[in-house]
Amino acid sequence: MYVVNRFFSSFFLIFLVFNCILASSAMFTQFSAMESVVFESPLWLEEGKYAKYMCKSSSVELTNFSSLGIDDGEATAIFYWECLSIEDNVAKLNVTFLWSGNGTFKLVGAYDHVIGTGFKVFKWSKHVYVDLRKNILMSLNGTLIGPFLMWLPPRLEKGTTLEMYVNTDRWFECYNINDFNGEVVSDNRVVSKIVNGPQRSFVVEWEINYKYIVANRTKNSVYSSLYLYDWDTGVALSCSMELDPLLMIFGIREIGIQGLLPRISETNIDLGPRSIPIVLWLEIFLAVLFTVFVATFAVIYYRRRKIRRLMRKRLRKTT
Amino acid sequence: MGERGHDLLVSLVITICIFTMWLSMLATLLDYAVAIPYYEKTVKEGSFWEGYILIGTTRGYYVVGDGPGTEYFIMSEHYGKAKAGAWMLAACWVHVWGDGYWRGQLVDADDDRKYSSWPYREVETIFRLVFDCADKVRTRVKGCFDDGWNYYYYTIEWDELTIIL
């Protein structure tokens, strides 16, 4: 009986300790996630710094429910920002969006219109201000537009939440953003196929609560978009650019991505050392394994061949 | 026939009456909401060998009935369904949205998105537009896929012409 009691008491103790560890780790995760993110001027940001993003695109969705489409061809979307100046924690940026391709272009909406055929380039460009202490996008007259997402503080860990500023009074034609929150969903992903080689990143999933007006009725909806930021600098490496205020100021809702998300294709920002992704490590391991196998097989084969030859020679000599 | 038998008969008659009333009401409702399929279309992007499949389906119905007063009206309902599946990639979410127009005016727009949950790699969602009249309906379907390294988006866009008198 004493043994049974001892067993149960020790089991209960272990169970209690295990639960305590679990609860404390959960609490720690919660508290670490609750830490508010401090926005500040990025160390790498200076006059002349720029980043260019590129992807294949099927159409450009506009904020008035119409869209620009391409038939019988492919289009490329290029998004570009350049820092023109920095004064009192406010950066002046030149923001440009280019959509070009070869095919038949049409404006799709209530009625379809063919705009033209052949090679065409559509360009939107504007100067904007960014409040570096809060990551707020502002127009040149100082009006607050919404959150600025092209960079974040670096090294944000999984579970970190971000509450961004929104101007609920600002309408982008038929759209109005109510709420813009983000959560770091991964901090160990490598972004490949970018200008400086693969880079380690953290992934932020932005949840956008917005409303839109249809036939004098207001409807509410939720959207989420993915942005991958460089681990060392916090600059966006890859971004889906849906309902992003930076494009909404041009009247663009989204850019009809086909295939890979838009990713950094040209920049003069030092993104730090290259990172080798896990998949590549696995590929290297498999290649090494295969080479070792082939080499061992070859060595064994040649040794056996050599032995056979020697045996034959000896046999000939004896006969 | 005793008192109990009489009560039983009365309750039986009342039950039959109520049941008949319900049946007739239901019949009227069913008659009113007779939905006739108007169009159906399915479009596909990707294939098994490409590692992902994105399917969009639209169905249009029109409902015939008597409106307020003596006015005759036709109400239309448009469904858009998106389905994303993946073999080499994982389907993260699927989004379907659309807008309906009548004589150049936007009459309705709606969207819906659904996330896939591990280990299920197939996900589907539906959106619905309801309008009295529409001469054009656009449907767009987008799927987000992940190969553990990169995120991929694929979009399909197409129109339905639904001329309703």
Interface residues (C-beta under 8 A of the other chain):
Chain A: S58 S59 F65 S67 G69 V108 G109 A110 Y111 D112 R189 V190 V191 S192 K193 Y212 V214 A215 K219 S221 V222 Y223 S224 L226 L228 S238 S240 G256 I257 Q258 G259 L260 L261 P277 V279
Chain B: W93 D99 Y101 G104 Q105 L106 V107 D108 A109 D110 D111 R113 K136 R138 C144 G148 W149 N150 Y151 Y152 Y153 Y154 T155 E157 D159
